[in-house]
Amino acid sequence: MMVPDRTAFARDLGAALVAPEPARRVNDLLRGVLTIDPGVWESDDQRLVRSISERVDVASGDDTRLLTLARDVRSLLDEASSNEAVELLLELIAERERVLGIIRKYAQGEITRTSFLSFVAEQRWPESVRHRMSALSAAGVMSLATALEAGDITQIEASLIP
């Protein structure tokens, strides 16, 4: 058995999300990917799917968190322009609600720009994403917040990936 490619994994994830007992189905899909021995001949797509499965599996103890993350990841897989974009945005999308909370506090003046920039600097996001987010104007941050809230992967990508 082989690890599915990005398109097949997105399709299977979508099917699992609309099936009866979606949390169990998503967990089954993740286990299926994670129990396949990594092959020397895995494609970039397959390595990406394995990496995504590992990231989503972290949420498997909480069904609500798992399903929310699975939906967000499916959108990322379906809408991102490339595998590179998926890799660059995965951690940000995985923490979307927490990031939105910080952005809202920044927008409402509850935290300073310095505190916001400290938050960005501490994230496990790729350097290029942290750099682009740090360089956003206040209006750019609000535009990003709107895109994050709507799950608009195209706009998130346009804001954070050169």
C-alpha positions as CSV (number, residue, x, y, z in Angstrom):
1,M,0.0,0.0,0.0
2,M,1.2,3.5,-0.8
3,V,0.6,6.9,0.7
4,P,-1.9,8.8,-1.4
5,D,-1.0,11.9,-3.2
6,R,-2.3,15.4,-2.3
7,T,-5.4,15.2,-4.5
8,A,-6.4,11.7,-3.4
9,F,-5.9,12.6,0.3
10,A,-8.0,15.8,0.0
11,R,-10.8,13.7,-1.6
12,D,-10.6,11.0,1.0
13,L,-10.5,13.6,3.8
14,G,-13.6,15.3,2.4
15,A,-15.4,12.0,2.2
16,A,-14.5,11.2,5.8
17,L,-15.8,14.5,6.9
18,V,-19.2,14.0,5.5
19,A,-19.5,10.3,6.4
20,P,-21.4,9.0,9.5
21,E,-19.0,9.2,12.5
22,P,-16.6,11.6,10.8
23,A,-14.1,11.7,13.7
24,R,-13.7,7.9,13.5
25,R,-13.4,8.1,9.7
26,V,-10.8,10.9,9.8
27,N,-8.8,8.9,12.4
28,D,-9.0,5.8,10.3
29,L,-7.7,7.7,7.3
30,L,-4.8,9.2,9.3
31,R,-3.9,5.8,10.7
32,G,-3.9,4.3,7.2
33,V,-1.4,6.9,6.1
34,L,0.8,6.8,9.2
35,T,1.0,3.0,9.4
36,I,2.4,2.7,5.9
37,D,6.2,2.3,6.0
38,P,7.8,5.3,4.5
39,G,9.2,4.4,1.1
40,V,12.4,5.6,-0.4
41,W,10.4,6.2,-3.6
42,E,7.7,8.4,-2.1
43,S,6.9,11.4,-4.2
44,D,6.9,15.0,-2.8
45,D,3.1,14.8,-2.7
46,Q,3.3,11.6,-0.6
47,R,5.8,13.1,1.8
48,L,3.6,16.1,2.1
49,V,0.5,13.9,2.9
50,R,2.5,12.0,5.5
51,S,3.6,15.3,7.1
52,I,0.1,16.6,7.1
53,S,-1.3,13.4,8.6
54,E,1.3,13.6,11.4
55,R,0.2,17.2,12.1
56,V,-3.5,16.4,12.1
57,D,-3.1,13.3,14.2
58,V,-1.9,15.4,17.1
59,A,-5.6,16.6,17.4
60,S,-7.0,13.1,17.4
61,G,-7.8,13.1,21.2
62,D,-10.4,15.8,20.8
63,D,-13.1,15.1,18.2
64,T,-14.2,18.8,17.8
65,R,-10.6,20.0,17.4
66,L,-9.8,17.1,15.0
67,L,-12.8,17.8,12.7
68,T,-12.1,21.5,12.7
69,L,-8.5,20.9,11.8
70,A,-9.4,18.3,9.2
71,R,-11.8,20.8,7.5
72,D,-9.2,23.5,7.5
73,V,-6.5,21.2,6.1
74,R,-8.9,19.9,3.4
75,S,-9.5,23.6,2.4
76,L,-5.7,24.2,2.3
77,L,-5.1,21.1,0.2
78,D,-7.9,22.0,-2.2
79,E,-7.2,25.7,-2.6
80,A,-3.4,26.3,-2.1
81,S,-1.6,26.9,-5.4
82,S,1.2,24.5,-4.8
83,N,2.7,21.9,-2.4
84,E,5.1,24.6,-1.3
85,A,2.2,26.9,-0.3
86,V,0.6,24.0,1.7
87,E,3.9,23.4,3.5
88,L,4.3,27.1,4.3
89,L,0.8,27.6,5.6
90,L,0.1,24.3,7.4
91,E,1.1,25.4,10.9
92,L,-0.7,28.8,10.5
93,I,-3.9,27.1,9.3
94,A,-3.6,24.4,12.1
95,E,-3.6,27.3,14.7
96,R,-6.1,29.5,12.8
97,E,-8.4,30.1,15.8
98,R,-5.6,31.0,18.2
99,V,-4.0,33.3,15.6
100,L,-7.3,35.0,15.0
101,G,-7.7,35.6,18.7
102,I,-4.3,37.4,18.9
103,I,-5.1,39.4,15.8
104,R,-8.4,40.5,17.3
105,K,-6.7,41.6,20.5
106,Y,-4.2,43.6,18.4
107,A,-6.9,45.2,16.3
108,Q,-8.9,46.1,19.5
109,G,-5.8,47.7,21.1
110,E,-5.6,45.0,23.9
111,I,-2.1,44.2,22.9
112,T,0.6,46.4,21.3
113,R,2.2,46.0,17.9
114,T,5.4,44.9,19.8
115,S,3.4,42.1,21.6
116,F,1.9,41.1,18.3
117,L,5.3,40.9,16.6
118,S,6.6,38.9,19.6
119,F,3.8,36.4,19.1
120,V,4.6,36.1,15.4
121,A,8.3,35.7,16.1
122,E,7.6,32.8,18.5
123,Q,5.6,30.7,16.1
124,R,6.8,27.5,14.4
125,W,5.8,28.9,11.1
126,P,8.4,29.1,8.3
127,E,10.6,32.2,8.4
128,S,9.2,33.6,5.2
129,V,5.6,33.5,6.7
130,R,6.7,35.1,10.0
131,H,8.6,37.8,8.0
132,R,5.7,38.6,5.8
133,M,3.2,38.7,8.7
134,S,5.5,41.0,10.6
135,A,5.7,43.3,7.7
136,L,2.0,43.7,7.2
137,S,0.4,47.0,7.9
138,A,-2.4,47.3,10.4
139,A,-4.8,47.2,7.4
140,G,-3.0,44.2,6.0
141,V,-3.3,42.4,9.4
142,M,-7.0,43.1,9.4
143,S,-7.3,41.8,5.8
144,L,-5.5,38.6,6.9
145,A,-7.8,38.3,9.8
146,T,-10.8,38.5,7.5
147,A,-9.3,35.8,5.3
148,L,-8.5,33.6,8.2
149,E,-12.0,33.9,9.6
150,A,-13.5,33.0,6.2
151,G,-11.0,30.3,5.6
152,D,-10.0,32.0,2.3
153,I,-6.8,30.2,1.5
154,T,-6.2,32.1,-1.7
155,Q,-6.2,35.4,0.2
156,I,-4.1,34.0,3.1
157,E,-1.6,32.8,0.5
158,A,-1.6,36.1,-1.3
159,S,-0.9,37.9,2.0
160,L,1.9,35.7,3.2
161,I,3.6,34.0,0.3
162,P,5.6,36.1,-2.1
